[in-house]
Amino acid sequence: MSKVKLPIAEKGEERNGSEMAITERHLAEQLNNIPEFRKWKNKNETGFLPEILDPSEKVLAVTSALYREHKWLITVTDSRIIFLRRKFMEGIIDQISLEEIDSVSLKTGFLFGELLLASKKGKSLKITSVMKKDATLINDIIKREIQDNQGQ
């Protein structure tokens, strides 16, 4: 797990003098390719994704949930899970590589679900208050990606 803080930049402005890893257009195309999930184009946190994502990464899922007692934007890619939260004038990022995840389990209630990720280092991460449909899809996606990574 690693945490990073990013200053908020105006739309189209480069942050920290560096170029974005992907363009906003490329991100919009990726988000449009995941129709099962609600659209997050208007969320403040998605503005940080172009800088965070590597050009080779593919966004597989996006939702919001409670993580470490705060509401975060959860983005699952083909290589990691990214947690984004806006705090005052900066974005806070936490992430875990899919290679570090040993297992994922799902609990569902009437409206919401909970994901529990177990790392290969013996640590666990709990993601709660995920919309039930999103939790089920994310659980399946993470399991599939873990199996695909183990098969390589």
C-alpha positions in Angstrom: 0.0 0.0 0.0 1.2 3.5 -0.8 -0.3 6.9 -0.1 0.4 9.9 -2.2 -1.1 13.4 -2.0 -1.7 15.4 -5.2 -2.4 19.1 -5.3 -5.6 20.1 -7.1 -5.0 21.6 -10.5 -7.4 23.4 -12.8 -9.0 21.4 -15.6 -6.3 20.7 -18.3 -3.5 22.2 -16.1 -0.5 20.0 -15.5 0.3 19.1 -11.9 3.7 19.3 -10.4 5.1 20.4 -13.8 4.8 16.9 -15.2 2.7 15.6 -18.1 -0.4 13.5 -17.5 0.1 9.8 -17.7 -3.0 9.5 -19.9 -5.3 12.2 -21.5 -8.7 13.0 -20.1 -10.2 11.8 -23.5 -8.5 8.4 -23.1 -9.9 8.2 -19.5 -13.4 9.1 -20.8 -13.2 6.4 -23.4 -12.2 3.8 -20.8 -15.0 4.9 -18.5 -17.5 4.6 -21.4 -16.3 1.0 -21.9 -17.5 -0.1 -18.5 -21.3 0.3 -18.9 -22.2 -2.0 -15.9 -21.1 0.7 -13.5 -22.7 4.1 -12.8 -21.0 7.0 -14.6 -18.5 8.9 -12.5 -17.7 11.7 -14.9 -18.8 14.4 -12.5 -17.0 13.1 -9.5 -14.2 15.4 -8.3 -11.8 12.5 -7.7 -11.9 11.3 -11.4 -10.0 14.5 -12.3 -6.9 12.9 -10.7 -7.1 9.6 -12.7 -5.4 10.9 -15.8 -2.3 11.7 -13.8 -2.3 8.5 -11.9 -3.1 5.9 -14.6 -0.3 4.5 -16.7 -0.9 4.5 -20.4 -0.9 0.7 -20.5 -3.5 0.4 -17.7 -7.0 -0.5 -18.4 -9.8 0.7 -16.1 -12.1 -2.3 -15.3 -14.4 -0.8 -12.6 -15.2 2.5 -10.8 -17.4 3.0 -7.8 -17.5 4.8 -4.5 -17.3 3.2 -1.1 -16.2 3.6 2.5 -12.5 2.8 3.0 -10.7 3.7 6.2 -13.7 5.5 7.5 -14.0 7.9 4.6 -15.8 7.9 1.2 -13.4 7.1 -1.6 -13.6 6.6 -5.3 -12.5 3.0 -6.0 -10.9 2.3 -9.4 -10.0 -1.2 -10.3 -7.5 -1.5 -13.2 -5.9 -4.6 -14.7 -2.9 -4.1 -12.4 -4.1 -2.4 -9.2 -6.8 -1.0 -7.1 -6.7 2.8 -6.6 -8.4 4.6 -3.8 -9.0 8.3 -4.4 -10.3 10.9 -2.0 -10.5 14.6 -2.2 -9.4 16.4 1.0 -9.5 20.2 1.0 -7.2 21.3 -1.8 -5.5 18.0 -2.6 -6.3 14.5 -3.7 -5.3 11.6 -1.5 -4.4 8.3 -3.2 -4.0 4.9 -1.7 -3.4 1.8 -3.8 -2.6 -1.9 -3.8 -1.2 -3.9 -6.7 -3.3 -6.9 -7.7 -0.2 -9.0 -7.4 -0.2 -8.3 -3.7 -3.7 -9.6 -3.2 -4.0 -13.2 -2.1 -7.8 -13.4 -1.9 -11.0 -11.4 -2.0 -14.3 -12.1 -0.3 -17.7 -10.6 -0.5 -20.6 -10.0 1.9 -23.8 -8.5 0.7 -26.8 -7.0 2.4 -30.1 -5.7 1.0 -28.5 -2.6 -0.7 -24.8 -2.7 0.0 -21.9 -5.0 -0.1 -18.5 -5.3 1.6 -15.3 -6.5 0.1 -12.5 -7.9 2.2 -9.1 -8.1 0.5 -6.3 -10.3 2.0 -2.8 -9.5 1.0 0.0 -12.0 0.6 1.8 -10.2 3.5 -1.1 -11.1 5.9 -2.8 -7.7 5.9 -6.4 -7.2 5.2 -8.3 -4.2 3.7 -12.0 -3.7 4.2 -14.1 -1.8 1.7 -17.7 -1.2 2.9 -20.9 0.5 1.7 -20.4 -0.5 -1.9 -23.6 -0.6 -3.9 -24.5 -4.3 -4.0 -24.3 -4.6 -7.8 -20.9 -2.9 -7.9 -19.6 -5.0 -5.0 -20.5 -8.2 -6.8 -19.0 -7.1 -10.1 -15.8 -5.9 -8.5 -15.4 -9.1 -6.5 -15.7 -11.1 -9.8 -13.3 -8.8 -11.6 -10.6 -8.9 -8.9 -10.9 -12.7 -8.7 -10.5 -13.0 -12.5 -7.5 -10.7 -12.5 -5.8 -12.5 -9.7 -6.3 -15.8 -11.5 -5.0 -14.3 -14.8 -1.9 -12.9 -13.1 -1.2 -16.3 -11.4 -1.5 -18.0 -14.8 1.2 -15.9 -16.4 
